[in-house]
Amino acid sequence: MGVVGVGVKNRSWENHMEQRVLSSAVSKKIGEKITIAGWVNSRRDHGKLVFIDLRDCDGLTQVVFIPGAKAYQSTKDLRPEFVVKITGQVEKRPEKMVNRKIASGAVEIRAEEMEILNPSLSPPFEISDTTGVNEEIRMTYRYLDLRSPRMTANLKNRSRINQFLRTHLINQDFVEVETPDLTKGTPEGAREYIVPCRQHPGQFYVLPQSPQQFKQLLMVAGLERYFQIARCFRDEDSRGDRQPEFTQLDLEMSFVSQEEVMEVTEKMITAMVKELFPEKKITLTPFPRLAYKEAIERYQTDKPDLRKDKSNDDELSFCWLVDFPLFEYSATEKKLVATHHLFTSPNPEDINLIDKQPKKVRAWQYDLVLNGYEIGSGSIRIHQRDLQEKIFQLLKITPAEIKRRFGHMLKAFEFGAPPHGGIALGLDRISAILAKEKSIREVIAFPKTGDGRDLLMDAPSELPEEQLKEVKIKTIAK
């Protein structure tokens, strides 16, 4: 890639961008003189005529440069991905030249003036379709990858999903609350990312694996209906299509049953699909319920794909998995471990089995599965101190460890904690399935590689010695 020998002109654009017209509105301006701005998507030379497709956040607009016009003089070095501002007359295209694939396809702009706002190096891959490009190259030049129509559409779809879910929940009297990203280390299954605290040498925050404890504490606070589009962090080993940081829609409600949480979730998801993705068909509503044991026996998995045509990405087959075991035996740890998180309530029908037959106790847990992927998991929570302590003891957590890790939760349960439950939905996976993408990396603006690297920012990276000294940390040999 060589350096482009075109200088950037003056910054007069700063005074005129308020007059800019986006591609989707150009067809309404026939006969008018307008200004557009964006990137040169492609260039075609036909004899002495020069045609470009100009790309902006709204689509494409065809521009024609005719010899003799002032703008024509600037086309000599014009190349794809140059950023330009063009002023010209909007004209109807001849009928046989109409492009019905784009919003502005019935018109074109006859360029009168053009200003090159910024030239561009030659991109390392074709912007129009990056599907077959090596993923490491795409992630290194992610800002170019995101210019492709597919990636732009994926991000816009994700934004629409977030906006719909947020509006829907607010209309259902949920309150959006942001919980801390710097919190206490209370392992929930995966390793945590640790953050040293300069003001308190030798002490650390962790980045949350989920807002689990905070959302339960909000129920103790009397909020009753909470939601958050939450960022979560897990320091896991490389495992397929996982990300060390991910986004979930987090819900919690007081005075609810398992069925009520499932109903609220189901209505929200169904409404979202109907509104934003009308071309897709939900196989069955209400969503089928499967007991964990039944799913394993019938499908050999707790994430069954129940689509009639498993190759049809427009078919959405949701199902609920219920009646999970509350505990399982870990051969490596040689003790009982929780199958979900430590605050999941046992099914009241099985309370009498806890002491003598704990492996037969069912959890008040429910997973939402879509086309063979788990997209959500939730439970009714324990809200009584004595039952929570009993669960900790069954899992052989020492009294000192209970106090250190969960003392704040147990204390809160003594101040009138209401019955409550909730669910967390994986927005990365939901967005990927609805966009017909196989990897969640395709719906995340700046994802990490499978081994947790950010190729664009070159992270993780070493820190200067002075910065480490500030937080009283010393690195040792690798």
Order of alpha helices (4+ residues) and beta strands (2+ residues): alpha-beta-beta-beta-beta-beta-alpha-alpha-alpha-beta-beta-beta-alpha-beta-beta-alpha-beta-beta-alpha-beta-beta-beta-beta-beta-beta-alpha-alpha-beta-alpha-alpha
